[in-house]
Amino acid sequence: MTDVHDTDLKKDLAATLHARRDLGPDYESELVDSFLEKIDQRIDTAVERRLRRGLAEQQMQAARGARRPKGTDSWGERFGFGIVSLVLAIPLSAISGAFGGVTGVIVTWIGIVGVNTTQAVRLNPGLFQRGDRGHED
């Protein structure tokens, strides 16, 4: 299923670049906006699917009376998330660099770092909290 989405995205990008060559720079902004909207829709769809799946799993666990053990996120899941994040960073950086220049790349990497930080905090809830380590006034 991911291959179909990747192929569709590649086709959309190729069509956008082809249209830009045909129409010229006057329509570049509209073409970029249209392509980014398609990417946003795909991300939204994927996030919705994951949220629904997670909610269904939580409801199933609640119905069974089971509690989720604290250490269910394995090293492999964390490693896989990091690898996927880096793999997706390559085309996202290329696309944002092509359309947004350095600013686009910076915004893209801020998003990538944000997603990875969120994942790290989810796995380690107290990661950025200050503990009571002899704090005196």
C-alpha positions in Angstrom: 0.0 0.0 0.0 2.9 2.4 0.7 4.3 1.7 -2.7 1.1 2.8 -4.3 1.2 6.0 -2.4 4.9 6.6 -3.2 4.1 6.0 -6.9 1.2 8.4 -6.8 3.2 11.0 -5.1 6.0 10.7 -7.6 3.5 11.0 -10.4 2.0 14.1 -8.8 5.4 15.7 -8.4 6.3 14.9 -12.0 3.0 16.3 -13.2 3.6 19.4 -11.1 7.1 19.9 -12.5 5.9 19.3 -16.0 3.0 21.8 -15.6 5.5 24.3 -14.3 7.7 23.9 -17.4 4.6 24.3 -19.6 3.0 27.2 -17.7 6.1 29.1 -16.7 7.1 30.7 -13.4 3.9 32.8 -13.3 1.9 29.8 -12.0 4.7 28.4 -9.8 3.0 29.5 -6.5 -0.3 27.9 -7.4 1.4 24.7 -8.5 3.4 24.5 -5.3 0.3 25.1 -3.2 -1.6 22.4 -5.0 1.2 19.9 -4.6 1.6 20.7 -0.9 -2.1 20.4 -0.4 -1.9 16.9 -1.8 0.9 16.0 0.5 -1.1 17.5 3.5 -4.1 15.4 2.5 -2.0 12.2 2.5 -0.4 13.0 5.8 -3.8 13.8 7.3 -5.2 10.5 6.0 -2.2 8.5 7.4 -2.5 10.2 10.8 -6.3 9.6 10.9 -5.8 6.0 10.1 -3.1 5.6 12.9 -5.3 7.4 15.4 -8.3 5.3 14.6 -6.2 2.1 14.9 -4.7 3.3 18.2 -8.2 4.2 19.6 -9.5 0.8 18.5 -6.6 -0.9 20.2 -7.2 1.0 23.4 -10.9 0.2 23.3 -10.1 -3.5 22.8 -7.7 -3.4 25.7 -10.2 -1.6 27.9 -12.9 -4.1 26.9 -10.6 -7.0 27.9 -9.6 -5.3 31.1 -6.0 -5.3 30.2 -3.5 -2.6 31.0 -0.8 -1.8 28.6 2.6 -2.7 30.1 5.0 0.2 30.4 7.8 -1.3 28.2 5.7 -2.3 25.1 7.8 -0.1 22.8 10.6 -2.3 21.8 14.1 -1.2 20.7 13.2 -2.3 17.2 10.1 0.0 17.0 12.2 3.0 18.2 15.0 2.2 15.8 12.5 1.7 12.9 10.9 5.1 13.7 14.3 6.8 13.5 15.1 5.1 10.2 11.8 5.9 8.6 12.2 9.5 9.8 15.6 9.8 8.2 14.5 8.1 5.0 11.5 10.5 4.7 13.8 13.4 5.5 15.7 13.0 2.2 12.8 13.6 -0.3 11.1 16.1 2.0 14.4 18.1 2.1 14.7 17.9 -1.6 11.2 19.0 -2.3 11.3 21.8 0.3 14.7 22.9 -1.0 13.4 23.0 -4.6 10.4 25.0 -3.8 11.3 27.0 -0.7 15.0 27.3 -0.8 17.0 27.3 2.5 13.9 28.6 4.4 11.9 25.6 3.2 14.6 23.1 4.2 14.9 24.8 7.7 11.1 24.5 8.2 11.2 20.9 7.1 13.9 20.0 9.5 12.2 21.8 12.3 9.2 19.6 11.6 11.3 16.4 11.5 13.0 17.3 14.8 9.6 18.1 16.3 8.1 14.7 15.3 11.1 12.9 16.7 11.0 14.9 19.9 7.4 14.1 20.3 8.1 10.4 19.8 10.9 10.5 22.3 8.7 12.3 24.9 5.9 9.8 24.3 8.2 6.9 25.0 9.9 8.7 28.0 7.3 11.0 29.6 9.7 12.6 32.1 12.4 13.2 29.5 12.5 17.0 29.7 11.1 17.4 33.2 13.4 18.8 35.9 13.6 16.5 38.9 14.2 17.4 42.6 18.0 17.1 42.6 18.9 19.0 45.7 17.4 22.3 44.5 17.8 24.9 47.3 16.9 28.6 47.4 
